[in-house]
């Protein structure tokens, strides 16, 4: 999953656990907030991805 803020971005893996894969300029505070939000909505994000790409 990609998280963007202005011209910065981070990529997170959702399974088996939420982890940050890459960070392209987000501050530690932004990463922490994004990580918290992704963890909070992990089930919803995974379900939406599966609906979109696995029919």
OpenMM code with the backbone's topology and positions (N, CA, C; nanometers):
from openmm import Vec3, app, unit

residues = "UNK UNK UNK UNK UNK UNK UNK UNK UNK UNK UNK UNK UNK UNK UNK UNK UNK UNK UNK UNK UNK UNK UNK UNK UNK UNK UNK UNK UNK UNK UNK UNK UNK UNK UNK UNK UNK UNK UNK UNK UNK UNK UNK UNK UNK UNK UNK UNK UNK UNK UNK UNK UNK UNK UNK".split()
positions = [
    Vec3(0.0848, -0.1158, 0.0000),
    Vec3(0.0000, 0.0000, 0.0000),
    Vec3(0.0897, 0.1224, 0.0000),
    Vec3(0.0539, 0.2226, -0.0786),
    Vec3(0.1293, 0.3469, -0.0863),
    Vec3(0.0547, 0.4571, -0.0113),
    Vec3(0.1301, 0.5329, 0.0658),
    Vec3(0.0765, 0.6475, 0.1389),
    Vec3(0.1506, 0.7702, 0.0894),
    Vec3(0.0758, 0.8724, 0.0485),
    Vec3(0.1385, 0.9924, -0.0058),
    Vec3(0.1026, 1.1155, 0.0756),
    Vec3(0.1994, 1.2066, 0.0814),
    Vec3(0.1781, 1.3375, 0.1437),
    Vec3(0.2606, 1.4367, 0.0635),
    Vec3(0.1936, 1.5299, 0.0005),
    Vec3(0.2598, 1.6282, -0.0875),
    Vec3(0.3449, 1.5524, -0.1888),
    Vec3(0.4748, 1.5763, -0.1903),
    Vec3(0.5624, 1.5084, -0.2866),
    Vec3(0.6408, 1.3954, -0.2209),
    Vec3(0.5911, 1.3459, -0.1097),
    Vec3(0.6585, 1.2382, -0.0360),
    Vec3(0.5697, 1.1145, -0.0343),
    Vec3(0.6316, 0.9987, -0.0083),
    Vec3(0.5566, 0.8741, -0.0154),
    Vec3(0.6230, 0.7674, 0.0710),
    Vec3(0.5431, 0.6748, 0.1190),
    Vec3(0.5943, 0.5558, 0.1872),
    Vec3(0.5130, 0.4372, 0.1387),
    Vec3(0.5747, 0.3206, 0.1423),
    Vec3(0.5077, 0.1983, 0.1003),
    Vec3(0.5032, 0.1034, 0.2192),
    Vec3(0.3855, 0.0466, 0.2415),
    Vec3(0.3647, -0.0446, 0.3537),
    Vec3(0.3214, -0.1806, 0.3027),
    Vec3(0.3699, -0.2842, 0.3705),
    Vec3(0.3204, -0.4201, 0.3474),
    Vec3(0.2069, -0.4426, 0.4457),
    Vec3(0.1034, -0.5117, 0.4016),
    Vec3(-0.0142, -0.5322, 0.4860),
    Vec3(-0.0207, -0.6711, 0.5481),
    Vec3(0.0457, -0.7662, 0.4882),
    Vec3(0.0384, -0.9036, 0.5384),
    Vec3(0.1766, -0.9646, 0.5425),
    Vec3(0.2092, -1.0474, 0.6395),
    Vec3(0.1196, -1.0925, 0.7453),
    Vec3(0.0962, -0.9851, 0.8528),
    Vec3(0.1894, -0.8939, 0.8688),
    Vec3(0.1732, -0.7818, 0.9615),
    Vec3(0.2014, -0.6529, 0.8864),
    Vec3(0.1476, -0.5433, 0.9341),
    Vec3(0.1728, -0.4139, 0.8715),
    Vec3(0.3153, -0.3708, 0.9042),
    Vec3(0.3947, -0.3494, 0.7993),
    Vec3(0.5324, -0.3015, 0.8151),
    Vec3(0.5612, -0.2018, 0.7034),
    Vec3(0.6543, -0.1116, 0.7293),
    Vec3(0.6936, -0.0169, 0.6263),
    Vec3(0.7995, -0.0822, 0.5382),
    Vec3(0.7760, -0.0811, 0.4084),
    Vec3(0.8698, -0.1393, 0.3131),
    Vec3(0.9702, -0.0355, 0.2637),
    Vec3(0.9233, 0.0859, 0.2348),
    Vec3(1.0087, 0.1932, 0.1835),
    Vec3(0.9554, 0.3274, 0.2305),
    Vec3(1.0459, 0.4217, 0.2428),
    Vec3(1.0081, 0.5582, 0.2790),
    Vec3(1.0811, 0.6535, 0.1865),
    Vec3(1.0056, 0.7339, 0.1176),
    Vec3(1.0611, 0.8309, 0.0235),
    Vec3(1.0321, 0.9725, 0.0719),
    Vec3(1.0860, 1.0066, 0.1902),
    Vec3(1.0805, 1.1445, 0.2357),
    Vec3(0.9828, 1.1793, 0.3458),
    Vec3(0.8988, 1.0850, 0.3903),
    Vec3(0.8094, 1.1180, 0.5014),
    Vec3(0.8912, 1.1343, 0.6295),
    Vec3(0.8482, 1.2262, 0.7129),
    Vec3(0.9149, 1.2463, 0.8410),
    Vec3(0.8781, 1.1304, 0.9346),
    Vec3(0.9575, 1.1104, 1.0389),
    Vec3(0.9228, 1.0049, 1.1358),
    Vec3(0.7810, 1.0218, 1.1921),
    Vec3(0.7402, 1.1441, 1.2154),
    Vec3(0.6050, 1.1689, 1.2665),
    Vec3(0.4993, 1.1278, 1.1643),
    Vec3(0.5210, 1.1595, 1.0376),
    Vec3(0.4271, 1.1211, 0.9323),
    Vec3(0.4210, 0.9694, 0.9170),
    Vec3(0.5367, 0.9043, 0.9245),
    Vec3(0.5414, 0.7583, 0.9154),
    Vec3(0.4634, 0.6963, 1.0303),
    Vec3(0.4824, 0.7481, 1.1498),
    Vec3(0.4131, 0.6960, 1.2673),
    Vec3(0.2620, 0.7094, 1.2521),
    Vec3(0.2167, 0.8244, 1.2057),
    Vec3(0.0734, 0.8477, 1.1855),
    Vec3(0.0183, 0.7556, 1.0774),
    Vec3(0.0909, 0.7440, 0.9665),
    Vec3(0.0472, 0.6570, 0.8573),
    Vec3(0.0418, 0.5118, 0.9036),
    Vec3(0.1424, 0.4682, 0.9753),
    Vec3(0.1463, 0.3315, 1.0252),
    Vec3(0.0275, 0.3039, 1.1164),
    Vec3(-0.0036, 0.3974, 1.2014),
    Vec3(-0.1180, 0.3839, 1.2914),
    Vec3(-0.2487, 0.3716, 1.2129),
    Vec3(-0.2669, 0.4557, 1.1133),
    Vec3(-0.3889, 0.4521, 1.0326),
    Vec3(-0.3994, 0.3239, 0.9505),
    Vec3(-0.2893, 0.2817, 0.8925),
    Vec3(-0.2912, 0.1585, 0.8134),
    Vec3(-0.3240, 0.0390, 0.9032),
    Vec3(-0.2631, 0.0333, 1.0208),
    Vec3(-0.2939, -0.0761, 1.1139),
    Vec3(-0.4403, -0.0737, 1.1556),
    Vec3(-0.4929, 0.0443, 1.1826),
    Vec3(-0.6316, 0.0589, 1.2254),
    Vec3(-0.7285, 0.0091, 1.1187),
    Vec3(-0.6951, 0.0309, 0.9916),
    Vec3(-0.7854, -0.0013, 0.8805),
    Vec3(-0.7368, -0.1191, 0.7959),
    Vec3(-0.6451, -0.1983, 0.8491),
    Vec3(-0.5847, -0.3080, 0.7742),
    Vec3(-0.6889, -0.4022, 0.7135),
    Vec3(-0.7857, -0.4441, 0.7916),
    Vec3(-0.8858, -0.5383, 0.7410),
    Vec3(-0.9662, -0.4778, 0.6260),
    Vec3(-1.0055, -0.3520, 0.6402),
    Vec3(-1.0816, -0.2846, 0.5347),
    Vec3(-0.9984, -0.2690, 0.4067),
    Vec3(-0.8727, -0.2330, 0.4231),
    Vec3(-0.7839, -0.2135, 0.3083),
    Vec3(-0.7634, -0.3455, 0.2350),
    Vec3(-0.7367, -0.4517, 0.3097),
    Vec3(-0.7153, -0.5831, 0.2479),
    Vec3(-0.8413, -0.6314, 0.1765),
    Vec3(-0.9573, -0.6124, 0.2372),
    Vec3(-1.0832, -0.6535, 0.1750),
    Vec3(-1.1075, -0.5771, 0.0453),
    Vec3(-1.0820, -0.4469, 0.0462),
    Vec3(-1.1009, -0.3656, -0.0743),
    Vec3(-1.0043, -0.4085, -0.1840),
    Vec3(-0.8808, -0.4390, -0.1471),
    Vec3(-0.7819, -0.4843, -0.2458),
    Vec3(-0.8276, -0.6159, -0.3083),
    Vec3(-0.8712, -0.7082, -0.2248),
    Vec3(-0.9159, -0.8382, -0.2764),
    Vec3(-1.0374, -0.8230, -0.3663),
    Vec3(-1.1321, -0.7373, -0.3296),
    Vec3(-1.2483, -0.7117, -0.4149),
    Vec3(-1.2065, -0.6563, -0.5503),
    Vec3(-1.1106, -0.5665, -0.5494),
    Vec3(-1.0662, -0.5008, -0.6726),
    Vec3(-0.9880, -0.5951, -0.7637),
    Vec3(-0.8964, -0.6750, -0.7056),
    Vec3(-0.8035, -0.7501, -0.7877),
    Vec3(-0.8308, -0.9001, -0.7951),
    Vec3(-0.9159, -0.9506, -0.7067),
    Vec3(-0.9439, -1.0942, -0.7117),
    Vec3(-1.0903, -1.1229, -0.7419),
    Vec3(-1.1639, -1.0169, -0.7727),
    Vec3(-1.3027, -1.0325, -0.8139),
    Vec3(-1.3889, -1.0591, -0.7012),
] * unit.nanometer
topology = app.Topology()
chain = topology.addChain("A")
for resn in residues:
    res = topology.addResidue(resn, chain)
    for name in ("N", "CA", "C"):
        topology.addAtom(name, app.Element.getBySymbol(name[0]), res)
